C-alpha cells in the first residue's frame, strides 16, 4: 500500500500537525501555572507578608490550584489524544483512497 499524497502540501492529518497542537496546549498549561505563581506572590504581597498563617494558606491554595489545573488538563489531554489519534489514522485511510471511518 503506497501513501497517496495530494498535489498540494496538505498538513491536515500529518504527525507534524498534531505535534504542533500538543505543543500549543503544553505551552498554555505552562503559562497558566506561571500566572498562578505570580498571582499567589501578588496576593501574598498585598496581604501581610510577615503572617506565617497567611503565607502557609497562600502556598496551599497555590499548590491546590496548580494540582487541579494539571488534573483537569490531563483528563482533557487524554480525550484530545484519543480524538487526534483516530483522526490521524482516518486521514491515512483517506490518503490511501479509502472512505473515512466513523
N, C-alpha and C positions, 0 to 999 in steps of 0.2 A: 504494500500500500504506500503510495507516494503522496506526500502532503501537497495539496494544490494551493497555490498562492494567488491572490488576486493580482491584476495587472498594476495596481497601485499599492503603496505601502499602507496597510491596514493594521493599526495597533490593537484593535479590539480582539480580545481572546488570546493575546500573547502573554507569555510569562512576565515580560517587562511591564506590561500594562498593569497586571495585578501587583507586581512588586512595588511599583510607584505608589499605588493606593495604600498598600500596607505601610510604606514608609511615611506617607502623609498622616495616617492615623497614629503611628508611633510618635511622630513629631508633635501632634496635637495633644497626646497624653502627657508627654514630657513637658510641654509648655504649660498645661493645666496644673501639673504638680508644682512647677516653679511659681505659678501665680498663687497657689495655696500657701507655699512657703513665704512669699512676700506679704500676703495678706495677714498671715499669722504674726510675722515680725512687726508689721504696721500696727496690728491690734495690740500687741504687747507694748509697743512704744506709746500708744495712745492711752493705755491704762497705766497703772503704777508698775514700772518695771522692777521695783525692789520687792514686790509682794511675791513670796515663793509659791503661795497657793495659786495666784493668778497665772504665774509662769507655768506651773505644772498643768493647770487646766487648759491653757492655750496650747501647750505641747500635745496634750492628749487629744484635744479637738482637731488639731492639725493632722496628727497621725491617723485619727479616725476618718477624717475626710479623704485623705490620700488612699487609705485602705479601701474605703467604699468606692472611690473612683476606679481603682485598679480592679476590684472585683466586678464592677459593672462593665468596665471596658473589656475584661477577659471574656465575660459571657457574650457581649456584643461581638467581639472579635471572633469568637468561635463560630457564631452563626454566620458572620460575614465570610469566614474561611470556608464553611460548608457551601454557601451560595456561590462564592467565587470559584471553588473547585469544580462544582457542577457546570458553571458557565464555561470554564476553561476547557473542559472535555467536550461540551456541546459545540464550542467553536471549532475544535479539532474535527468533530464529525462533519460540520458544515464545510470546512475547508477540504475535506476528502470527498465531498459530493453526496453525503448522506443527509437525510432530513433531520431537523432539530428534534432532540429528545425532550419530552415534557415531564 
